[in-house]
Every structure is written in structure tokens, then in C-alpha cells.
Amino acid sequence: MIAETVCSAVAVAGLGIAVVTAYRKRFLAAARIAAYALVPLGLVMTGVVEWAAHTAFSPTAWAGVVVLVGAWGLFMATRAVERRRGGTRAERKAARAAQPDAVAPTASAASLGPGTRPATRPATAPKANASDDFSDIEAILKKHGI
């Protein structure tokens, strides 16, 4: 009962702030404030606040949360151990059997033959003289009368 009263009071206060904001001709901000103010009122009207209040103060609900957290922790611990060990024995055997043998384990890069080298880069065009660079700037300055 008290949670519903607090939520309703928050909604009324928010709507009052929205009216004052609209009076100052800030209509977009006023509409946003009104939207935020109507959320607690909607939660009260749908019964979510009552459900949350009963759940928050229920020892059975908190015991259920503890059981869920314990189950999650146990699940994560078993996953961590399984990853550290590399999976189950059957999974490791299947992974070893599925691994293909090397075609030529003693082959080296030199025995594979000559490789092709990429073509060298073409030489870059020679840079223009400094006077050419300044001619563009001079043209721009003359255009603007400087």
C-alpha cells in the first residue's frame, strides 16, 4: 500500500514539474518529463508495484534467488573445470581421431621450391617544386583580394 502511494506521489510531482516546464515554453522537455512521470503511475495501475513489493519482502522469494544463484555458480564452476581439463575423455579421443595427419611432416619451406616474389612498387612521381605549391596558394589569395 505504501509503495503505491509513493509511486503515485512521484507521478503527480513529475506532472507538476512538466506543467511548470511547459509554462516556460519548453514543450519538448515538458513532454519528456510527463512521459517519465507517468511510468510509476502505470506500474501502480498494472499491479507491478504490488507484485514487486510482495516479492521483495518475501523470504521464500529470496530463498529462490539464492537457489538460482547457487545453481548458476555450480554450472559455471563445472564449465570452468571442463575447459581446463580439455573436455571429457570421449570428447578428447574424438578430437584426436578427427585430426588429420600431416602430409609431409619433414618438409621444410626450402624443399617446397622457389617462391614468387611480388613485383616491386613503381617509383613515385617526383615532387613538384616549392614554387608550384605556392602558386596555388597565391591564386587563392589573389581571388580573395589578399
Secondary structure as GFF3:
##gff-version 3
##sequence-region A 1 146
A	DSSP	alpha_helix	2	23	.	.	.	ID=ss1
A	DSSP	alpha_helix	27	46	.	.	.	ID=ss2
A	DSSP	alpha_helix	48	56	.	.	.	ID=ss3
A	DSSP	alpha_helix	59	85	.	.	.	ID=ss4
A	DSSP	alpha_helix	89	98	.	.	.	ID=ss5
A	DSSP	three_ten_helix	110	112	.	.	.	ID=ss6
A	DSSP	alpha_helix	130	143	.	.	.	ID=ss7
###
